Amino acid sequence: MLNPSERQIATSVLVIGTGGSGLRAAIELAERGIDVLVLGKRPKADAHTTLAAGGINAALSTMDVEDSWQQHAADTITESYLLARPNTVRIVAENAARGIEDLERWGMPFARESDGRISLRFFGAHTYRRTAFAGDYTGLEIQRTLVDRAAQLGIQIIDTCYVTRILVRDNVVFGAYGFDLDSGERYVFRSDAVILAAGGHTRIWRRTSSRRDENTGDSFRLAVLAGARIRDPELVQFHPSGLVAPENAAGTLVSEAARGEGGILRNAVGERFMSRYDVERMELSTRDRVALAAYTEIKEGRGTPNGAVWLDVSHLPRETIMRRLPRVYQTMLELQMLDITRDPIEIAPTAHYSMGGVWVRSEDHGTGVEGLYAIGEASSGLHGANRLGGNSLIELLVYGRIVGEAAARYSVELSAQQRSAGALAEARAEIDGLLAADGRENVRALQRAVRNTMTEYAGVVRDEAGIRQGLTELGAVEDRISDIGVHPDAAGFQDLAHVFDLKSSVLAARATLDAALERRESRGCHNRSDYPDLDPALRVNLVWSGPGQLEREEIPDVPADIAPLMRDVPTAGKLVE
């Protein structure tokens, strides 16, 4: 039945998410002549991709001729603690240079050497220099480049739309349902294929580099309700350097480039503490180790009164800071009136990146639900238990192109589109029910309760008692949701959006806690104080399909052309209780 308050829109392929991965997929589709529509819940010029500061990886060999895509792949698998899917890693590393070439062709202003070569910088745990950059605004420049290219191609973007359901019949996608954040108008999208590019779930922690109302686990919820599964939700990267003040900006990232350019970490008594955790690599160690080191210093009483440590770049030449770290310099002036050329920055670990995500096939990022694909931070397979800095941005470009191509082929070859009135009615009824809800519970208070629970029991270090307590507290929040009150006003329908954010956060939190309970070991970003060692039997991916429903997925052997290039990763001193 046609609902007059709903706007019906048809397109060949629907992309959910206006960040780098969603736009790259849309560009590929448009260049192939496929009708595509992109949806987002925040302005396209301000998608989360814009916050990626430090750089983008590709073995271009412009600085170190010995580098190769095989070495890039080996470094990625090594630092994943062997949990990355080898074929996914191969695909990204082998196609990385092409991703950079695409950006160059569309006008990306990479930093260059005096002879015109693209400059490459070291990032932690890379064998060679392979991180291209544009100052410390790399993600912002990539997003601008992709937005401009999308505009040139006439790609339609609606960036005030909140998608609440992916529409599925008999495990086959036929569109999506949502509402306009300003007017509340409903949308029914009919499409042959849907590409899910709606980010990760790091906003479910109290201190996070994600901004308010983004990365609340939307991709997790949309995928699971559509019949897809989640892989490795417990593997969350806590970036070492998040701000602790001011309160409304807690968790805001200080780029890893600050350490890459020579920044030094000290505790409250002035010790350069990384010598206790990774004497060879020091501040250029992997993110998981640096975050754990900072956490340990703070936990053992060597942190500042604000529960932090110091990151100091003031010993670097002022010219270097202004040229290589302009965003860090500007951010600290704006937020704290702090001049980093003179004074250190107070930092602490912050929830930064979802290394797990929707289960996808390596070759095309299909989800197992026909016509549904997932890319970017919404997906899984590349990063394992520790993501190399700079790998997320190249993943967007490589798989954005590949999935755009796959979705185009799927749409062209689809013989008929089967729809379900029942699926549409269910999506419609969900919003109707929430708009009629006038309970006593406040959405924001429940969101805060979820973040408090996850911070307390599923942060940098976890244990079984804490995880079980977290599950209990999460269950109490779920019960309280039934008495929620929703009150849209003249300013828009943000309150309704917050309820869906909450629903997504609760699902993502349960998936994370279930998987964290099952992973009884310490590996990469996942630290269990009650299981401080690696367990070879847990060199598996954990696949979650609902509360308490976990399967172990075996990981293929590393290919013979990559395995010899992998280095042993010492574990001594990794977990210091």
N, C-alpha and C positions, 0 to 999 in steps of 0.2 A: 504494500500500500504506500502511495506517495504521501510524504509528510510535507505540507507547504512550508514549514519553517526550516527545511533542510535544503541545502544547495547541492545539486547533483553535478559532479565533475568526472569526466572520463579522460583517461590518458593511457598510453601503452604501458609506461613504467612509472611507478610512484616512488620517489626517494624521500625517506623520513630522516631529516637532519640536514642542516645547511652548512656544516663544517667542511673541512678539507676533503674528507672521504666522500661525502654526499655530493659535493660540487664536482669532484673529479669524475665520479660515476656519471653524473648528469651530462657533463661535457662530452664524455665518450659516447653516450647515447645520442646526444644532439648531433655530433659530428657524423654519426652513422645514419642520420635521418629518422631517428626514432622519436616519437612524441614522448616528452618527459615533463613531469611536474615535481618540484622540490618543496617540501614542507619544513618549517622550523618554528620553534617557540620563542626564539629571540632574534633580533635583527641580524641579517645574514653577514653584515660587515663586522659583527661582534660575536661570532660563534666562538666556541671554546678553543678552536685551533689558533686563534689570535694570541693566546697566552703562551704558546710554545715558543720559548725564547732562543735556546742555545744553537740549534742547528739541525741539519738533515743529512743522513748518512748515505754515502755511495762510494764504492771503491773506484774513484775516478783516476787515481794515481797521478794527480797533478802535482802533489808534494812529495810523495813517497812512491817511487816507481815500482817497488816490490809488492805493493798492495794488489789484491785481486778480490773478485767477488767470492771466491772460495774461502779466502781468509776472513772476509766479512761474515760469511756464513759460519765459519768455525768459531769466531769470537762470540757470535750471537748464541750458538748452541751451548758453548762452554758456560757463558754467563747466565744462561737460562737454567743452569743446574740440571741439564739434560732433560728438561720437561718440554722444550719447544718441539713442535712437529717438524722433523727434518725437511720434508718436502715444502712446507710453508716457508721455512727459512731459505731454502734454495731459490724458490720463486722470487722472494723479495730481494735477496742479494744479487741474483743474476739480472734482475730487471731494474735495479736501482738507477743505473746510469741513464736508462731511457726515461725514467721519471724526472731526473734532473733536466734532461734535454727538453722534455715537454715544457717544464717551467721556463727554461731559457727562451724557448720559442714564443712563449706568451708574455715575455717581458719581465720576468723575475729579476730583481736587481741584486744578484749575488755579490758578495765581497770578492774582489779579484786582486791578484798580484800585479806588479807593475807591468808585466809582459802580457796581461790579459787572461792568464789562467785563473780558474776559479780557486779561491783560497780554501784550504781545508785546515781545520784545527783538531787537536787531540780532544777526545772526550774520555772519561774514565773507562778503563778496561778494553780499550781498542788497541790492537797491535800497531796500527799505523794511523796517521792523520787521514781521516775520511769524512769529517763532518763539515759540510758546506754551511754557510751562514750569511745573514744580512744583519750585521751588528749583533745586537741581542733582541732583534725584532723579527726573527726568521719566520715564525708562525704567522705573524701579522702580515708580513709581505707575501707569504704564500697565499693566505686567504684573500688579500687584495687582488693578487694575480688571478686567482680562480674566479672571484666575483666578477672581475673585468671580462674574463674570457666567457663566462656564462652570459653576461650582458651582450657581448658581441654576437653570441649565437641565439639570442632572443629566448633564452630558457626562462620559463615562468617559475617564479618563486613566491610562495605565500609564507611569510615568516611571522605570522601572528596566529598560527594554527597549532592547537594541541591535539595530537593523535591519541585516542583512548583505546582503540582496538584495531588490530589487523583482521580483516574479514577473510574467513576460511570456510571452504566446504569440502568435506572428505579429504582433508590434508592437502588441498590445493587453494592457493591464495586467489582472491578475486577483488581485493581492494582494502580500504581502511575507512575508519569512522573517526570524527573528531569535532572540535568546536573552535570558534574564533575567540581569541583571548580578549578582544575588545568588545565585540558586540554580542557574543554568545551564540551567534548563528551556527547551526550544525552543518557539517559537511559529510556527504557520502562520496567517497572516491572509488571509482570503478577502474581497475587496472589489471593488466595481464600479469604483471610482476611487481613485487615490492622489494625495495632495497632499504634495509634497516641500518641507519648510520647515526643513531641517536645517543652515542657516547656511552660512558661507563657508569660506575656507582660510587665514586669516592665522596660524594656529598653526604653519604650516610654516616660519616665520621664528623666529630666536632671541629677539628682543625683540618682544613682541606684547602688545596690550591684551587679547587673549583669554586666558582662564584655561586651566590645564592640562586636557587631554583634551576641549577643545571647539574647534570651527572647524578641524578637521583635514582638511577636504576631503571629508567623508562624502557631501555632496550631489553632488559631482563624480563620485565613484566609483559611487554608486547609479544616477545618471542615465545615465552612459556604459554601464554593464553592461546597463541596460535598453534601450539603443538610442538614447538622446538624445545631444545634443551640448553643448559648452561654448563660450560666447561671451566673448571678451576676458578670458581668465584672467590676462593680464599686467598688467591695469589694477588695481593694488592701491594703496589709499590708505595712505600712511604718515602717521599723525597726528603733528603737530609735538611734542606734549608727552606723552612717556612717561617714567615714573620710571626712573632708572638704579640705584637702591638701595632696599631691600636686594635681593640677588641673586634670592631666591625670589619677588620681586614686580616684577622688572625688566620694564618695558613697561606696567605699570599706568597707566591713563590719568589725566591731570589734565585735567578738562573744558575744552573750548573756551570754556565760559562764563567761565573765568578771564581769557581775552583779551577776550571780549565785554564784560566789565565794566570793562575798562581795564588789564589786566595788561600789563607791559612786558617785552620780551625783551632780554637783554644777554649779551654774550660774556664770556669770562674776564677781559678787560681793561676791562670796564665799558661798552663801546660799545653803544648801542641800534642793533643791526646791521640791522634791517629797512629802514632808510633806504637801504641799498645795493641792496635787492631790489624794494621796492614803496613808494616814497616817499609816494604818496598814501594808500594803505590801511594801511600799516605793519602792526601786529599783527593788524588785521582783514582782511588779505589772505587769499587762498584757502589751504586746507590744504596743497595741493601746493607752493605757493611758500614758505610758512613752513617746511615740513619740509625743502625743498631748501636754503633759506637756513641753517637750523640745521646741516644736514649739511655744507654748504660751510664754515661757520665752524669747525666741528670739524675737518674734513679739512685746512683750511689752517693749523691750529695755534692757533686762537683759542678753542678749547674748554677746558673744565676738565680737570684730571688724570684724571677719570673718563670723558672723552670726551663732554661734555655742554655745555649752555648754561644760562643762568639765566632763570627766569620769575618776575617780581616783582610781587606785588599788595600789598606792605606799605604802599604809599603811599595805598591806599584807606582810607576810614573803616572802623574795626573793625565798626561796625554793618552796613555794606554787605556785608562779607565774611561775617559770621555769618548774614545774611538771604539773600544771593544765592548764596553759595558754601559752604554748610554741609558738603556732602559732601567737597569738597576739603580743607576745614579739618580735618574728622574723620579722613580718610584719612591725611593727613600726620602728624597726631599719633600715630596708631596705628602707622604703618610706620616713622617716623623720629624721633618725638618733636620734630617741627618745628612751630613756631608761625608760620603763614603771615602773620599780622598783623604779624610782626616781621622774618621772614627770607625770602629768595627760595628757590624750588624748583629743584633741579637736574634738567633734563629733556633728552631726546634723541628723535629720531624713532622711532616704533614702528609696526609693521605693524598696521593698524587695521581696514580694511574691504575686502572683496572687491567691487569695482565690477562686475567681470564675474561670470559664473555660468552656470547652465544656460540654454541657448537656449530662449526662449519667444516665443510670439506676443503682440503688444501687447494685443489685445482681450480675451483670456481666460487668458493665461499657460499655454496648452497647450504641450507640449513637442514635438509631432510624434509621440509615442508615445500612442496612443489611451487616454484615461482617466488619463494622467499629467500633473500640473500641478506647477509650481514657483513659489514665492513667497518674498518677503523677500530676505535676503542670498544665498540659494541661487539666485536668478534673476538676470537681466541685462536691460539696456535703458534704465534710467532715468538712470544716473549718468555713463556715458561715461568720460572720462579724469579726471574730478574731481568727487566728490560734494559737494554743498553740505551744510554742517552742518544737521541737522534734517530732511533729506529722507528719511532711512532710516526713521524712525518713522512718518511719514505714509504712506510706501509700504506698510508692513505693514497699515495699516488699510484703505487704498483697495483694494489687490489682495487682501487677505484676504477682504473682502466680495465682490469681483467673482468670485474663484476659487471661493469657497464656493457662490455662485449657479450658476456654470458646472458645477461638479462635481455639484451637486444635480440640475440639468437632465440631465446626462449619465447619471446613475444611474437616474433615473426613466424615461428614454427607451431605456435599454439593453434589447434584446429577449432576449438570452441571454448568459451568461458562459462563455466557453471557457477551459478550464484546460489546463495542460501538466504531466504527470507528470515529464517530463524536466527542466523548469525547476526543479521542486521538488527532484528528486533531486540536481541540481547544487548547489543551495543547501545541502542537507543534507550532501553529501559534502565541501563546502568546510570546514565546521566540524569534521566528523569528522576530516579530514586534519590540521587544525591542532591539535586536541586530542591527536592521536597524535604530534605533532612533538616531538622531543627533541634538537634540534640544538644547536650550540655558540654560535650567535649570540643576543645579548640584544636584546630588542625596544627597550628604552629607549635603548640605545647607538645603534641604527640610526635611531631617531627623531631623536636628537641630531645624527647625521651629516647627515640631510636638512636640519635647521634650520641647521647650520653652512654647508652648501653654498649654500642659498638666501640666507642673510645675506651671504655673501661675494660671490656672483656675480649675485644678482637683487634687491639692495636698492634704496635710493633712486636710485642711479646705476648703470647697466649698460653693458657694451660687448661686442662680438662674441666676443672672445677669452675673456672671463670666462663668458659664457653657454655657449659650447662646452665649456669646462672643467667647468662645472656639470652639463651633460648627461653628460659622461664619469663624473663622480663619482656622479651619480644612477644610472647604469647599474651601477656597482660595488655600490651599496646594493641594487639590485634582485637582483643575483646572490646577495648574502649572505642575502637573505630566504629563499632555498630551504633554508638550514641553520639556520632559526630554532628556538628552543625555547619551548614554551608550557607553563606550569605553574600552572593554577588551584589555589587553596588554600581553606582553610576560610573565609577572609574574602570569597570570592566569585570571580567570573570576570573581574576587571579585566584580568588578563594577556591573556586572549583578546581583550578589547575593544581593548587596546593594539595587538595585531597588526592588527586591522581599521583602527584609526586610522592605523597605519603604511602599510598598503596604500593607503588613501585619500590620505595625504600624498604618497606617491610618485607616484601618478597625477596629483594636482593640481600637484605640482612639475614634472612633465614637460610638462603642458599649459602651465604658466606660462612655462617656459623656451623651449618651441617657439614660442609666440606672441611672446615678448620678442625672439627672434632675428629673427622676420619683421617686427616693427614697427621698421624702421630709421629712426627719427625720435625727437624729443623732443616729447611732447604731454602736457600735464597732469601726472599722476603718473608717467608713463613717461619717464624721462630716459636717453638714450643719449649717453654722452660722445663716441662716435665718429660720432654723427649728431645734432648739437646743435640742428638746425632742424626746424620743422614741414615735413612733406612732404604737399602737398595730395592726392597720389595715395593716401595712406594715411588719408584721411578715410573709413575703412571699419571695419566690425567684423570681427574675426578669429574664425572659428568652427572649433573643434578637435573632431575626432571620434576621435582616437587618435594614437599616437606618429607624429609627422611628417605628420599629415593635417590640413592647414589650408586653409580656403577664405576668400575675401574676400567679405563681405556688404555690398552697397551700402546707403547710408543715405538715406531719402527727404528731399526738401526740407523746410525749416521752413515751416509754414503761414503764410499771408499775414497773419493776425491776430496772429501772435507775432513774426515776423521783424523788423518795424520797431522793436520794443522792445528788441532785443538791442544790447548795447554791444560795441565792439571791446575785445579783451583784449590789452594790450601784452605783447610777449614779451621786450623788452629787459631784460637782467639776469636772465632766468629761469633759465638754466643757466650757472652760474659754476663752471668746472672747478677 
